Amino acid sequence: MNSLEITGDNFESEVIKSPVPVLIDFWAPWCGPCKMIGPVIDELAGEYSGRVKICKVNVDENPALAQQHGINSIPALIVYKDGEMAAQKNGAAPKHDIEALFKNLI
């Protein structure tokens, strides 16, 4: 199960209007730490399928979304619930730390 790619075009429909919590991974292909947590993000997408929407935003392709969220360094993880930002974490993190961002929102 791979995560969903988010762009400016589908942000509102996939994130803001989502009936389940949404974890967004802001990343870029050249970012080492992003590559490190990429497989963990995909693993979580499979494990929480239907309960949490796991998404990715490529900051190189979507600079406006990154700017809108104040992303200064990547990877950056943001959790949305009911259209509102609920949690945020910067930098690579182990799976249990990433999970902790959204587990109490399910």
N, C-alpha and C positions, 0 to 999 in steps of 0.2 A: 504494500500500500504506500503510495507516494503522497506527499503533501500537495496541496493545491497552490498554484501560482496566483498571487494577488497582484493586480495592477490598479491604476487609477480608475479604470473602467468598471471593474467588478468589486471594488472595495466596499461600497455601500451594500450591495446585494449579498455578498458573501460574508462580510464581517459585521457591519452595523446591524443588519436585519437578521443575523443568524439566530436560530432558536436555541442553539447550544453555545457554550463558551468557545472562543476562538483563540488559539495560540498562533502568533505571527513571528516568524523568524526573519529578521532583516539581515541579509547576507550579500556576498558578492563572490564570484567565481575565483578571484585572486586572493581571497582571505583564508589564510591557513586555519585559524581557529574555527572559522565557519565550516570548512571542510571536515574538521574534527567532529563537530556536533551534528553535521548533516545526517549521518546514518542513525543517530539517536532520535533526531526529529522524525525521520521516516518510520522508525520502529514505534515511536509513540503514536504516529498517525494510524498505524495498524492496530495497536493495542486499544486505542480509545475511539476507534471508528464508530460513528453514530452518536457518541457521547461528547466528544470534543472535536472541533474542526481544527486541523493542523495546517497552517499555511506558510508560504514563504514569499518574501518580497525581495527581488533583486534590486539593490539600491542603485546600481549603475543604470538599470533600465527604467527605474521609477524614482528618480531623484525628488520629485515633488512629494511623493508619499513619505519618503525618508525625512525630508525637511519638515513636513507637516507634523511628524512625530518626534521631532527634535533629535534625530539619530545622528550622533557625532562619531560614534565608534561602533564597529560590528565585530562579532554578531551581537545583535540586540533582540531580546525577546519581549514581546508585549502580549498580554492577555486581555481580550475584550469579553465582557459579559453584558447582555442586554443593551448593546450599543455603546457601552461606556468602557473606558480603560480601567481594568481591575488590578493589573499587576505588571511589573516591568523588571527586567534583569539585563544587565550589560555584561558581555564577555562570555567565553565558553564556560560551560558548567556541566557537572556530571548529571546523568539521567535523573536521579532522584531529586536534584535541585530544580531541574526543569519541570518535572512532574509536580513538584510542590507548588509551582506557580498557579496551577489550575485545578489541582485535585479537590480542593475544598469548594470549588465553584460548580462542580457537577451535581 
